[in-house]
Amino acid sequence: MNKDYIRTSIIAEYIDGLLAEKRSLGFVYIFEEYLLNVFDHYCMEKDLKDACFNRQFLNEWLSVREGEGSSYHSQRISFVRQLALYMNSLGIHAYIPVESVKKELTIPYFFSREERLSFFKSLDEETPKVGHPYAWRMWNEYRVIFRLLYSCGMRNSEACRLKSEDVDLEEGILTIFRSKGDKDRLVYLADDVQMLLRHYRKYLTDSLGYLPVWFFPSRFPGKPVHKTTLAHRFNRAWNRTPFSRTCNKKPTVHSLRHGFVVDRMNAWLEEGLEYDKMLPYLSMYLGHSGINESIYYYHLNEEANTIIRRKDRTAGRVIPGVEKYGR
């Protein structure tokens, strides 16, 4: 849908009000606005005459569409639920969707070391095809943001919403506000990542003539880069690697976060550290609700299983070997 879409349905003013309220609380609400615009168009197509819409009016909206993933379907329902709750708080008795979508359990893709190196090589080599300053600025930005995602295990939405004022490059600390689960946390930077961000900030300031509000601005500096833009750029870089033609599962931006988890825990095993004691720190660093979320990514990785078998010092003593019996 066009970014300049103008809401004209009978509920347009309530969408405006919800967006204003959420943003006053610090939420960015970019993708949410997009889906609410789609819902506004839906209301126009269905010729909604009364803002107090009922369950029957939402039938088609609540139904899964052909080829639609469970995550997108769930978000469509969730954002309209937020709108209905807001409208009800104003005395507009719109139906509040209670339907939920059962999400499928997906197994994440784990980069090998060679695949990851190939991805970053591809990312660096694909230089802009136009000479406009913003194109080169964004090219440099992509090179930094994907390295940050891998080096710190951040979610792509967290990097997109990172404000310049929340980046402390003297102490090497990023402050993440209202991430998944509405949690805040601190992300500590390794020395080389801290230096990378210092160089990037200087480049960004020199390019624009000022330090923008968003640490990773979009083509239009007043807005943050969007996670769908990162997904598109990620796919372009990955598809240029030789591994893209042979892998049996397509990686996503989130695969960089998974890679951080696995590499960090592998490093602990190699160093002889007890990762069950280190896991609570990793879980907090990642913004997980508990250590089980962190373990989930790790136990699926074949490289992790190989290292565990090589480092194991207990199984041989606990499980006796199988003896051959004579007849």
Secondary structure, DSSP 8 states (H G I E B T S, - for coil): --TT----STTHHHHHHHHHHHHHTT---SHHHHHHHHHHHHHHHTT---SS--TTTTHHHHS--TT--HHHHHHHHHHHHHHHHHHHHTT---------------------HHHHHHHHHHHHH---SS--HHHHHHHHHHHHHHHHHHHHT--HHHHHT-BGGGEETTTTEEEE-S-GGG--EEEE--HHHHHHHHHHHHHHHHHHSS--SBSSB-SSTTSB--HHHHHHHHHHHHHTSGGGGT-SS---THHHHHHHHHHHHHHHHHHT--HHHHHHHHHHHHT-SSHHHHHHHHHT-HHHHHHHHHH--SHHHHS--------
